[in-house]
């Protein structure tokens, strides 16, 4: 996938003419933008002969010039985050060296709720990770907390659109505003990378008025997982930069390979292209309205399930599917016969994988269950889960005290002992 899309006077037009065989009428669809409406499956299949997903994502996320916004496919969001972090570090190094300042002590600011790949990035590429702890009922990064930990050596701030721990959106606009104010006071011009692994394919469709993307000038880059809410099978991620100057040219390799020069920015080289083709097919087949239908239905299921779980009595909801279709619940303080770990293991007997885990530093006292709703999880399945949950609770209520604690958790999440995405 090209990292720096290049145009010339021989470039194809903005629309692609399709003349399906047999009974279907000729149609025209946008070549590089997410179509507004859904497309017939056979017509979409016929069109999938070239891949320009980066431009579609750049347009979806409001890049100033979507046709020229650089980007690339990756093996997943972890690689995409690494590339976003590398671009932040290299830009910072160029700026400092050009000004005659030392460029050997970079740091990056993020919440403790970030996915482990960001701590990997900091470790592997010698960047100090400044983790903002949770505080009281603030479970993710805020603008003031981020700005407080920045200095002239901060290469960027990572904001999460869909927090690893509870599915809530971090306030990207608030974070950018705090960094704008910091820039005015100190001259430190600190960019933001948005890790939108999940939310990047939810917010544009369900929260179109929310400014979290390239509409905010301080947002330099965004990543997303194709295999989460992008609706393709595991093994695909995307990284997009707002403009060519956000991705330093010296990070891009131009390889003379198989008869042509191919610009590439990746940690890997050869990998299957089927995931990219599947993503492009989904973009054409579903279009904006189709993705909105799928994601808003998932949110509707999550909200309905959250309301019904709240009615059961033992639980208090931390999130209820209002942002990502994810609900996170803790037990009320007066529930002493069982733990969330007991609930998780009891549900596993019925075939449900509902992870239980504790929050990180400053809130390790908080243990929760998390339910993720994605395409295919219907209202009927939500009803079955609720029925099994009721039966599980009726058995657990006969206990005298909790049997399992955090040591029995089968889900390593977020900070500490964590699983990769």
C-alpha positions in Angstrom: 0.0 0.0 0.0 1.4 3.4 -1.0 2.4 5.6 1.9 2.6 8.8 -0.1 -0.2 8.8 -2.7 0.9 10.6 -5.8 -1.3 12.1 -8.5 -0.6 13.3 -12.0 -2.6 14.4 -15.0 -3.1 10.8 -16.1 -4.7 9.8 -12.8 -8.2 8.2 -13.2 -11.2 10.2 -12.5 -13.0 10.4 -9.1 -15.7 7.9 -10.2 -15.6 4.4 -11.4 -18.0 3.2 -14.1 -19.4 -0.3 -13.6 -21.4 -2.2 -16.2 -22.5 -5.4 -14.4 -23.4 -8.4 -16.5 -26.8 -9.7 -17.3 -29.7 -8.0 -15.6 -28.0 -5.3 -13.6 -28.0 -1.6 -14.8 -24.7 0.3 -15.3 -23.7 2.3 -12.2 -21.1 4.8 -11.1 -19.5 4.7 -7.7 -16.8 6.9 -6.1 -13.3 5.5 -6.6 -11.6 6.8 -3.5 -14.5 7.8 -1.1 -16.7 5.6 1.0 -20.0 5.4 -1.0 -23.0 7.0 0.7 -25.3 4.1 0.0 -25.0 0.3 0.1 -24.1 -1.5 -3.1 -25.4 -4.8 -4.6 -23.0 -7.6 -3.5 -22.3 -8.9 -7.0 -21.6 -5.4 -8.3 -19.2 -4.8 -5.3 -17.4 -8.0 -6.0 -16.9 -7.0 -9.7 -15.4 -3.6 -8.7 -12.8 -5.1 -6.3 -9.9 -5.0 -8.7 -7.9 -2.1 -7.1 -7.4 -1.0 -3.5 -7.6 2.6 -2.3 -8.8 2.1 1.2 -6.4 4.8 2.7 -8.2 7.6 0.8 -11.6 6.4 1.9 -10.5 6.4 5.5 -8.8 9.8 5.1 -12.1 11.2 3.8 -14.1 9.5 6.5 -11.8 11.1 9.1 -11.9 14.6 7.5 -8.3 14.9 6.3 -7.8 18.3 4.7 -6.9 16.7 1.4 -8.0 13.1 1.5 -6.5 12.3 -1.9 -3.0 13.2 -0.7 -3.1 12.0 2.9 -0.4 9.4 3.4 -1.3 6.1 4.9 -0.8 2.3 4.9 -2.2 -1.0 5.8 -0.7 -3.0 8.6 -0.9 -6.4 10.2 -3.1 -4.9 13.0 -3.5 -1.8 15.2 -0.4 -2.7 17.2 1.8 -2.2 14.1 -0.2 0.9 13.1 0.4 2.4 16.6 4.2 1.7 16.3 4.3 3.5 12.9 2.3 6.4 14.3 4.7 6.7 17.3 7.8 6.4 15.0 6.5 9.3 12.9 6.0 11.4 16.0 9.5 10.7 17.3 11.2 11.4 13.9 9.3 14.7 13.5 10.4 15.7 17.0 14.0 14.8 16.2 14.0 16.8 13.0 12.5 19.8 14.7 15.0 19.7 17.6 18.1 19.2 15.5 17.1 22.0 13.1 16.9 24.3 16.1 20.2 23.1 17.5 18.6 21.4 20.6 19.4 17.9 22.0 17.2 15.2 20.5 18.2 12.3 22.8 15.5 12.3 25.5 12.1 11.9 23.9 8.9 11.2 25.9 5.4 10.4 25.0 2.3 11.1 27.2 -0.7 8.7 27.4 -3.2 7.4 29.9 -2.5 4.2 31.9 -5.5 2.8 30.1 -3.7 2.6 26.7 -3.1 -0.8 25.1 0.2 -2.5 25.8 1.5 -1.8 22.2 2.2 1.8 23.3 4.4 0.7 26.1 6.1 -1.7 23.7 6.7 1.2 21.3 8.2 3.3 24.1 10.4 0.4 25.2 11.6 -0.7 21.8 12.3 2.8 20.5 13.8 4.4 23.6 11.0 6.8 24.4 10.1 7.6 28.0 6.4 6.6 28.5 4.7 9.1 30.8 1.6 7.3 32.0 -1.2 9.4 33.4 -2.9 7.4 36.2 -6.6 7.0 36.8 -8.0 9.3 39.5 -11.3 8.6 41.3 -14.0 8.2 38.7 -11.7 9.5 35.9 -10.8 6.3 34.1 -8.9 7.8 31.1 -6.8 10.7 30.0 -8.0 14.3 30.3 -6.6 17.5 28.7 -5.2 19.1 31.9 -3.7 15.8 33.1 -2.0 15.3 29.7 -0.7 18.9 29.4 0.7 18.7 33.0 3.1 15.9 32.0 4.3 17.5 28.7 7.6 19.4 28.2 9.8 20.4 25.3 10.8 16.7 24.8 7.3 15.4 24.4 7.0 13.9 20.9 3.2 13.6 21.2 0.1 12.7 23.2 -1.8 9.5 22.6 -5.6 9.8 22.9 -7.8 6.6 22.8 -11.1 6.6 21.0 -12.5 3.6 22.8 -10.6 3.1 26.1 -9.1 -0.3 26.6 -10.7 -0.7 30.0 -14.3 0.4 29.6 -15.0 1.3 26.0 -15.4 5.0 26.6 -14.1 7.7 24.3 -11.3 9.9 25.6 -12.0 13.6 25.2 -9.8 14.2 22.1 -11.1 17.8 21.7 -10.5 18.6 25.3 -6.9 17.2 25.1 -6.2 19.2 21.9 -7.6 22.4 23.5 -5.3 21.9 26.5 -2.3 21.4 24.2 -3.3 24.5 22.3 -3.2 26.5 25.5 0.1 24.9 26.4 1.5 25.9 23.0 0.4 29.5 23.5 2.2 29.6 26.9 5.4 27.7 26.2 5.8 27.4 22.4 5.7 23.6 22.7 3.8 22.4 19.6 2.8 18.9 20.6 0.8 16.7 18.1 -1.8 14.1 19.0 -2.1 10.6 17.7 -5.6 9.1 18.1 -5.6 5.4 18.7 -9.0 4.7 17.2 -8.6 0.9 17.0 -12.3 0.4 17.6 -13.9 3.9 17.7 -12.5 4.9 14.3 -15.1 2.7 12.6 -17.9 3.5 15.1 -17.8 7.3 15.8 -18.0 8.5 12.1 -21.2 6.6 11.7 -22.9 6.8 15.1 -21.5 10.2 16.3 -20.9 12.2 13.1 -20.9 15.5 15.0 -18.2 14.5 17.4 -14.9 16.2 16.5 -12.1 13.7 17.4 -10.4 13.3 14.0 -8.5 15.5 11.5 -11.1 18.2 12.0 -8.9 19.0 15.0 -5.7 20.6 13.6 -3.6 19.1 16.4 -4.4 15.5 15.4 -1.5 14.4 13.3 -2.3 10.7 12.8 -5.0 8.0 13.4 -5.0 4.3 13.5 -7.8 1.8 13.3 -8.3 -2.0 13.3 -9.9 -3.5 10.3 -10.7 -6.6 12.2 -12.6 -4.9 15.0 -15.5 -2.8 13.9 -14.1 -2.6 10.3 -15.9 -6.0 9.9 -13.0 -8.0 8.3 -11.3 -11.1 9.7 -8.3 -10.6 12.1 -5.0 -9.5 10.7 -5.6 -5.9 9.4 -4.9 -2.4 10.7 -4.7 1.0 9.1 -2.6 4.1 9.8 -3.4 7.5 8.2 -1.6 10.9 8.6 -3.4 14.2 8.1 -0.9 15.4 5.4 2.4 14.5 3.9 4.4 16.7 6.3 3.1 14.6 9.3 4.9 11.6 8.0 8.7 12.3 7.6 9.9 11.3 4.1 13.0 9.6 5.5 10.8 7.0 7.1 9.3 5.9 3.8 11.3 3.4 1.8 11.0 3.4 -2.0 11.7 -0.1 -3.2 12.3 -1.1 -6.8 10.4 -4.3 -6.7 9.0 -6.4 -9.5 9.4 -3.8 -12.2 8.2 -0.7 -10.4 9.0 1.6 -7.5 6.9 1.0 -4.4 6.8 3.4 -1.5 6.4 1.5 1.8 6.3 2.3 5.5 5.9 -0.8 7.6 7.5 -3.1 10.1 6.9 -6.1 7.9 7.2 -6.6 4.2 5.4 -9.5 2.6 1.9 -10.4 3.9 -1.4 -11.6 2.5 -3.5 -9.0 0.6 -6.8 -10.8 1.2 -7.6 -8.7 4.3 -7.2 -5.4 2.3 -9.4 -6.7 -0.5 -12.0 -7.7 2.1 -11.9 -4.2 3.6 -12.3 -2.6 0.2 -15.2 -4.9 -0.6 -16.9 -4.0 2.7 -16.4 -0.3 2.1 -18.0 -0.6 -1.4 -20.7 -3.0 -0.4 -21.9 -1.3 2.8 -21.0 2.3 2.1 -21.6 4.9 4.8 -25.3 4.0 5.4 -24.5 0.3 5.6 -21.8 0.8 8.2 -24.1 3.2 10.1 -26.8 0.6 10.1 -24.4 -2.1 11.4 -22.7 -0.1 14.1 -25.8 1.7 15.4 -27.6 -1.6 15.7 -24.7 -2.9 17.8 -24.9 0.2 20.0 -28.7 -0.3 20.3 -28.1 -3.9 21.5 -25.5 -2.8 24.0 -27.7 -0.1 25.4 -30.6 -2.4 25.7 -28.5 -5.1 27.4 -27.0 -2.5 29.8 -30.5 -1.4 30.9 -31.6 -4.9 31.5 -28.4 -5.8 33.5 -28.9 -2.7 35.6 -32.4 -3.9 36.5 -31.0 -7.2 37.9 -29.9 -5.3 41.0 -26.3 -6.5 41.9 -24.5 -4.5 39.3 -23.6 -0.8 38.8 -22.7 0.3 35.3 -19.5 2.2 34.5 -20.3 2.4 30.8 -23.5 1.4 29.0 -22.7 1.2 25.3 -23.3 4.9 24.7 -20.0 5.3 22.8 -18.4 2.0 21.8 -21.0 -0.7 21.9 -19.3 -1.9 25.1 -20.7 -2.1 28.6 -18.6 -2.4 31.8 -20.1 -3.4 35.1 -19.0 -3.7 38.7 -20.7 -5.3 41.6 -22.4 -3.0 44.1 -20.6 -2.7 47.4 -23.3 -4.6 49.3 -22.8 -7.7 47.2 -20.5 -9.8 49.3 -21.4 -13.4 48.4 -19.5 -13.5 45.1 -17.1 -11.6 42.9 -17.1 -10.5 39.3 -14.5 -13.3 38.8 -17.1 -15.8 40.1 -19.6 -14.4 37.7 -17.2 -14.7 34.7 -16.4 -18.3 35.5 -20.0 -19.2 36.0 -21.0 -17.7 32.7 -18.1 -19.6 31.0 -20.0 -22.9 31.9 -22.7 -21.7 29.6 -20.3 -20.9 26.8 -20.0 -17.1 27.4 -16.6 -15.4 27.4 -17.1 -12.4 29.6 -13.8 -11.2 30.9 -13.3 -10.0 34.5 -10.3 -7.9 35.5 -9.2 -5.2 37.8 -8.3 -1.6 36.8 -4.7 -0.4 36.9 -2.7 1.7 39.4 -4.7 4.0 41.6 -7.9 2.0 41.0 -6.8 -1.6 41.5 -9.7 -1.8 44.0 -12.1 -1.8 41.0 -13.0 -5.1 39.4 -15.3 -5.3 36.5 -16.9 -7.4 33.8 -16.8 -6.2 30.2 -19.3 -7.2 27.4 -18.3 -6.2 23.8 -21.1 -6.1 21.2 -20.2 -6.4 17.6 -21.9 -7.3 14.3 -23.7 -10.7 14.8 -24.5 -10.1 18.5 -28.3 -9.6 18.2 -31.1 -8.7 20.6 -31.9 -12.5 20.7 -28.3 -13.4 21.8 -28.4 -10.6 24.3 -31.6 -12.1 25.7 -29.9 -15.5 26.0 -26.9 -14.0 27.8 -29.2 -12.2 30.2 -31.1 -15.5 30.9 -27.8 -17.3 31.6 -26.6 -14.4 33.8 -29.8 -14.6 35.9 -29.2 -18.4 36.4 -25.6 -17.8 37.3 -26.5 -15.2 39.9 -29.1 -17.5 41.5 -26.4 -20.1 42.0 -23.8 -17.6 43.2 -26.2 -16.1 45.7 -26.1 -19.3 47.7 -22.4 -18.9 48.4 -21.2 -17.6 51.8 -18.3 -15.6 50.3 -16.5 -15.1 47.0 -14.6 -18.1 45.8 -12.4 -16.5 43.1 -10.4 -13.4 43.0 -8.2 -11.6 40.5 -5.7 -14.5 40.5 -8.3 -16.5 38.5 -8.8 -13.9 35.8 -8.2 -15.4 32.3 -8.0 -12.0 30.7 -4.9 -9.9 30.8 -5.9 -6.4 29.9 -4.3 -3.0 29.7 -1.4 -2.2 32.1 0.6 -4.7 34.0 0.3 -8.3 32.7 -1.5 -7.7 29.5 -2.3 -9.4 26.2 -1.5 -7.9 22.8 -4.3 -6.8 20.6 
